[in-house]
Amino acid sequence: NAGVMQNPRHLVRRRGQEARLRCSPMKGHSHVYWYRQLPEEGLKFMVYLQKENIIDESGMPKERFSAEFPKEGPSILRIQQVVRGDSAAYFCASSPPGAGGTYGYTFGSGTRLTVV
Amino acid sequence: EDQVTQSPEALRLQEGESSSLNCSYTVSGLRGLFWYRQDPGKGPEFLFTLYSAGEEKEKERLKATLTKKESFLHITAPKPEDSATYLCAVPLTGANNLFFGTGTRLTVIP
């Protein structure tokens, strides 16, 4: 049983480029959550999605960041025109439908984004 | 306002020296409190969920307890492999996303 798969594990981008982070949830999980962890800081919620729907994007920066979870394929977190402050670990988690707040999530190993 | 506070920020223990980590929370209508372990360079790994005051759960050298205001993660006779950051989290009021504390970084010295 594969867990939550994130790729790439490490991503280096120059300032102004675009970063695309991918997340495939666990089998049977249809809800995906993205979190960001800045150095020496805690996990901060960004966005909660189910297939073809954004349920809660209250933690997403208003500009340059977007997320999708298409009917087919992985969830994508896209960061346009990256800046040095975007350097962080980005974690994806998944849960069965509606159960994240009750039963918790399973996390992937993260994508470490470095902006140079 | 929903809030989760963990203490201490960092804890160094000798191997075999038992101790406790604290997670204080304020949230309306607690629907669960979650403990995770995070190793450097890895994603958080689920440990426990507690749902009501008085509940306790155990796993190897770890025991989690819950009161109406806080949760404790007790570590009995820790080993170096228990070194990690321990995170607690609660679901925000009316939401499915978890709000995480900043964690306790535990180091167990052989």
Boltz contact constraints between the chains, C-beta under 6 A:
constraints:
  - contact:
      token1: [A, 33]
      token2: [B, 97]
      max_distance: 6.0
  - contact:
      token1: [A, 42]
      token2: [B, 100]
      max_distance: 6.0
  - contact:
      token1: [A, 42]
      token2: [B, 102]
      max_distance: 6.0
  - contact:
      token1: [A, 43]
      token2: [B, 100]
      max_distance: 6.0
  - contact:
      token1: [A, 45]
      token2: [B, 97]
      max_distance: 6.0
  - contact:
      token1: [A, 48]
      token2: [B, 97]
      max_distance: 6.0
  - contact:
      token1: [A, 91]
      token2: [B, 43]
      max_distance: 6.0
  - contact:
      token1: [A, 100]
      token2: [B, 96]
      max_distance: 6.0
  - contact:
      token1: [A, 101]
      token2: [B, 31]
      max_distance: 6.0
  - contact:
      token1: [A, 101]
      token2: [B, 91]
      max_distance: 6.0
  - contact:
      token1: [A, 101]
      token2: [B, 96]
      max_distance: 6.0
  - contact:
      token1: [A, 104]
      token2: [B, 34]
      max_distance: 6.0
  - contact:
      token1: [A, 104]
      token2: [B, 46]
      max_distance: 6.0
  - contact:
      token1: [A, 104]
      token2: [B, 49]
      max_distance: 6.0
  - contact:
      token1: [A, 107]
      token2: [B, 43]
      max_distance: 6.0
  - contact:
      token1: [A, 107]
      token2: [B, 44]
      max_distance: 6.0
  - contact:
      token1: [A, 108]
      token2: [B, 43]
      max_distance: 6.0
  - contact:
      token1: [A, 109]
      token2: [B, 42]
      max_distance: 6.0
  - contact:
      token1: [A, 109]
      token2: [B, 43]
      max_distance: 6.0
  - contact:
      token1: [A, 110]
      token2: [B, 43]
      max_distance: 6.0
